[in-house]
Every structure is written in C-alpha cells, then in structure tokens.
Amino acid sequence: MSADTDFGTILARRQLAKPSFVLLRRTQNVGPDEVGSLLVRNLPAFERDLNEGAIVVIDDTVARVRRLPITPV
C-alpha cells in the first residue's frame, strides 16, 4: 500500500500478475485515522481481487480495481 504511483506503473509495464497493490489517491491532507477508515470500508469488497492479483485504487470518494496483469493496448 502506498500513495506512490510508481509501484502500479512497474507492475503494469512488467505485466506481472502479483503482488497486488493498494494505491491511495488524493489522501495527502487526510489523517491516519481517516486512511484507516477508508481501508476498512473498502478492502473487504476487493479481497478476492487482491488475492488473485490486482491494483486497487482508493481515494476519498471512490474505489476501483484493475486486475493484473495489465495488458498493453
């Protein structure tokens, strides 16, 4: 888990299926308690995706998943 987009970019470019990764977006001014709450609210919905290989992007309003490996367009 990180706010650094480089990890997702590395997984995508290398077309890796694992490890899974949680990307926190637009949470710079959010305290640790709020980040924890975001994770507790959102991660259960993505448990299967994370176990199978995915990038989960969570921000203050939405969460989405991108399954790995990411194939080039």
MORA-V63454 format. One record per residue. N is the residue number from 0. SS is DSSP state (hx for helix, st for strand, lp for the rest). PHI is phi in whole degrees, 0 to 359 (none if undefined). PSI is psi in whole degrees, 0 to 359 (none if undefined). Layout:
# MORA-V63454
[[N | SS | PHI | PSI] [N | SS | PHI | PSI]]
This chain:
# MORA-V63454
[[0 | lp | none | 135] [1 | st | 195 | 166] [2 | lp | 261 | 2] [3 | lp | 271 | 116] [4 | lp | 289 | 347] [5 | hx | 301 | 325] [6 | hx | 297 | 314] [7 | hx | 297 | 321] [8 | hx | 297 | 317] [9 | hx | 298 | 314] [10 | hx | 299 | 318] [11 | hx | 293 | 313] [12 | hx | 295 | 326] [13 | lp | 273 | 357] [14 | lp | 54 | 42] [15 | lp | 278 | 147] [16 | lp | 267 | 343] [17 | lp | 206 | 156] [18 | lp | 277 | 160] [19 | lp | 287 | 164] [20 | st | 211 | 137] [21 | st | 250 | 121] [22 | st | 255 | 121] [23 | st | 266 | 121] [24 | lp | 248 | 145] [25 | lp | 50 | 44] [26 | lp | 240 | 22] [27 | lp | 298 | 322] [28 | lp | 262 | 18] [29 | lp | 257 | 133] [30 | lp | 285 | 167] [31 | hx | 300 | 325] [32 | hx | 295 | 320] [33 | hx | 291 | 320] [34 | hx | 298 | 315] [35 | hx | 302 | 318] [36 | hx | 295 | 319] [37 | hx | 301 | 316] [38 | hx | 293 | 315] [39 | hx | 298 | 321] [40 | hx | 289 | 327] [41 | hx | 257 | 324] [42 | hx | 299 | 322] [43 | hx | 303 | 327] [44 | hx | 291 | 340] [45 | hx | 247 | 14] [46 | hx | 303 | 312] [47 | hx | 297 | 315] [48 | hx | 301 | 315] [49 | hx | 295 | 323] [50 | hx | 292 | 330] [51 | hx | 266 | 346] [52 | lp | 114 | 105] [53 | st | 198 | 161] [54 | st | 252 | 121] [55 | st | 253 | 125] [56 | st | 253 | 123] [57 | st | 237 | 127] [58 | lp | 234 | 189] [59 | lp | 289 | 348] [60 | lp | 236 | 339] [61 | lp | 210 | 156] [62 | st | 230 | 141] [63 | st | 217 | 164] [64 | st | 232 | 146] [65 | st | 230 | 114] [66 | st | 289 | 145] [67 | lp | 260 | 152] [68 | lp | 283 | 153] [69 | lp | 270 | 120] [70 | lp | 271 | 142] [71 | lp | 294 | 150] [72 | lp | 270 | none]]
